[in-house]
Amino acid sequence: MKFKSKALTAMVMASVLALGLAGCGNSGSAPADSQQALKGTITSSGSSALLPLAKDAAAEFKKKHPDVSIVLNGGGSGTGLKQVSDGTVNIGNSDVPAESKLPKEKAAELVDHKVAIVTVAAVANKDVAKAVPNLTKQQLIDIFTGKVTNWKDVGGPDENVVLVTRPSTSGTRALFSEFALDKNQEASNKSLETDDSGALIQSIANTPGAIGYVALPYLLNNSSVAAISIDGVAPTLENSYNGSYKVWGFEHMYTKGQPDALQKAYLDFIMSEEYGKVLESKGYGVASKVKTEK
């Protein structure tokens, strides 16, 4: 009789324990493979240099998460930073740190996600570049500040220098000014000013004597203009990695505060080892490969 009583008690306790464990499992988060698919919209604007990468990453991310919509716009780093600060977009893309474009207190509200590096190259009309494939940094400064106005003064043809410039909101301009021009003030040419890198390349290709600068990804599979070496060093990813080419910077994606789950998933995807393999094929650099500090 005592044996039966003990057995019955053991069965009851086992049942209670099983129910308790089931209840604990239901109260926690669901296993990863049973979680609902990502849904929602991400809005992003800013750097034209980062736009090709953002577009490609968005397309690849959507293949994995078809219920996600990602709206992308350019407009320049300053525009992206202002809009993410104002709450107009979820992510502000920038070639430069936020504090260089925003008041200190506004920049402090943003969280920086360094997703890649970008190399910026001086590019010229092909007829000019054929005669002047390389410039010293001082020659480059003299050209972009308006001191040199004819290509013959730097060993080129007897042809006027035509600057194709970018607006003050441009992060590419900020990078080029700091690392190629030693922060000298760039001369302005309002008639040929644009922060659309595609339009800039077209203007240089179609204008004799023209010179400007563009992010390396825009030169992939594009032979309409030619890149200019600086002090004998070509603008390549490898030269940026090893520190011999100085005109590069980190590409930033800023959120106002910590990103929500959807935004974080997108940012994590861009910085993942899987997508890192794609970065270089698009002309961007993997941040972890940089051997020098900025």
N, C-alpha and C positions, 0 to 999 in steps of 0.2 A: 504493500500500500504506500509505504514511504517512497519506494522506488518510483512508482507511478506519479506521485506528487512532485518529486524532483524533476522528472522528465517533462511533466506539464509546465512547470515553472521555467525550465530551460527553453522550451518551445516559444512561450510567451515573450521571454526576453529577447530571443532571436528575432521574432516578428517586429518587436518595438524598435530594435536596432536597425533592422532593414528599412523600416518606414522612416526612421530618423535620417539615415544616409540618403534616402531618396529625396527627402525634403531638403537636405543641404544641397544636393545637386541641382535642384530646381531653383533655389534662391540665388545661386551664383550666376556668373556670365556663362553664356552658351559656349561650347567648344568652338574653336576657330572655324572648323569646316561647316558648322551649322549657323554661323553668324549671317545676318542679312547682307546682301551685296551693297556696295557703296552706292549712294545716290546723292544727287544735289548738283549745285553749280559753283564753280570757282571763277572769279573774275580777276584779271591781271592786266597790268599796263606798265609801260616804261621803256627801258633800254631797247634801242633798235638793234644793238649788237647781240643782245640776248634773245631777241625775238625768234630767229630761226630755231634755236635750241628749244625754246618754250613751245613752239608749234610742234616740233617733232616729238618732244616728250609728252605733250598733251595727246597727240594721236596714238602713241604707243600705250599710254595709260588708259585711254578709252577702249582700246582693244581688250584690256583686262576688265574694265569696268564700264560697260556700254551705257549704263544709266547715269553716268556723270557727264555734265556739260562744262566745258572750259572755254571761257570767252577771253580772247587775247587781243591787246592793242599795243601799239608802239607809243610814240610821242616823246621819247627821250627819258633819261633817268630822272631828271628833275620833276617831270610830269608824273612818273610812276610813284616817286617818293611822296609827292604832295597828295596824290590821290589815295594812297594807302594810309597816309597820316589822317586825311579827312574822312576816311571810311568809305570812300567812293568805290574802291576795289579791295579785294581780299589780299592780293599780293602785288607789291611794287617791285619791279625789276630794275636793277641799277648796276652800272659799271663802277660806281664809286661809293664810298661809305656814306650813310645817310647824313651824318653830321656835316658833310661838305656841301649839302644842298638845303638842309632844314635847320631851323633854330634848335639849339641844344636840347631844350625841353621836349620838342616834338620828336627829335631823333631818338631820345631816350625811351620813348613809348614803343619803339619798333624793335622787333627781334630779327636778327640777321641770320640768314641761311646762305653760306657760301657754297654755291652749287658747282662752280667750275672756274677756270681762268680763261681770259680772252686776250689774244695778241692783236695789237693794232699796228697796221702797216701804212706807211706813206705810199700812195699810188699816183702814177702820172699817166698822161697820154702816152701811148706806145712809142710814138716818134721821138718824144723827149726821153723816155726811159731807155731807148736803144742807145742814145748818146750819153746818157747820164744814169747808169744803172746803180750808182752808189753816190751818196752824199755824206760829207762829214756832218756831225751834229751841228757844228757852227754854221755850215752852209744851209742846213735845214732851218735853223732858227732865223737866219738872215732872209730866207725865202718867205717863210710864213709870217714874219713880222714886217715884211714889205721893204726891207733894206735892199734886197736883190730883186730887181724887176725884169731882168732879161736873162734867159738861160745861158747866153754866151759867157756871162760872168762866173759860171760854175762849170764851164767846159762843154756846154750844150750848144744847140743851134741859136742863131740870131733870131730869137722869138720871145715875145713878151710872156712873162709868167702870169698865169691866170689861176687865182686861188678859188677853189671850191670849198666853201666853209660851212660850218655847222653852228646852230644857235647856242646861246649860252646855257640852255637847259640840257645840252647833250653831255652824257657821261663819257662818250667816246672822245669828245673834245677835251674834257677834263683830264682824261688819261693821257692823251697825246700832248696836251699842254704841259703836264707835270713831268712826264718821263722822256719826251722827245724834244720839247722846247725849253726845258728847265724853268718852267713857269713863266716864261716871257709871254707878253700879251699878243695874241694872234691878231693879225690884221683881218678886217671884216670885208666881205664881198657880198652885200645884200642881194645883188642880182643873181648870184649863184649860191645861195644859202639853203641848206636842207638837212633835216635829220633822217630822211629816208635814204638808207644806204644804197638801195637799188637805184634810186634817182641820181644819187651822187656819183655812182660809178658810170651811169649813162652820160651824165654831164661831162665827166672827165674824158670819156671815150670819144665824145663828139666835139670837144673843144680843143683846138690846137694850143699847146703850151700849158694845159691845165694840170693842176696837182691838188690832191686832197689826201684824206686818210680814211681808212675803213677797217672794220674788224675782219680778221683773217677768214672766218667762215664765209664771208661774202665773195672771197676770191677763189673758192673751190669751184673747179670746172668753169671758170670765167677767164677768158683770154682777151677781153676787150680793153683791159688796162694792165699795167705792169707794176709790180711792187718794187720799191726802192730800198736797197740796203743802207744801213746807217753805220758809218765807220767800218765798212767792210763786213758787217754782220747781217745776214738775211733774216727777215721776220718769219721765223718758223716756230712750231711748237717745241721742237727739241732745243732750239737756242733760247727759248723762253724758260724751259725747264732748267737748263744748266746755268742760266743767269747771264749768258753772253749778250742776249738781246733784252733790252731793258723796258721796252714799251709794251707792257702787259699789266693786267690787273685782275683782281678777283671779280667774278660775276656774283652779284648778291640778289637774293629774293627775300624781300622783307615782308613780314606780317605785323599787324598792329597787335602786340601781345602775342602769347603763344598761339600757334595755329590750332584750329579745331581738327577733329578726327579726319575729315575729308582732305583738308588742306595739308595736313601732316602726311597723309598717305601719298599724296602727289609729290610733295617735297622729298620724302623718303625714297620714292621711286627714282626721282632724278639723281639723287646722290647714292643710289645703290650700286653695288659691284656689277650687277646685270646691265644697268643702263650706262655705266662708266665705259663699257666697251664701245658704246655708240658715240660717246662724246668726241673722241679723237677723229672718228671718221667724218664728223660734222665740222671739224676745224677748231673745236674747243679743247682746252686742256683739263686734265684731271688734277684737281687741287693738290692731292697728296703727292704728286710727282715733282712738285716744285722744290728745287734744291736751295733756293735763296729766299730771303724774307722781304716783304714789302713794308 
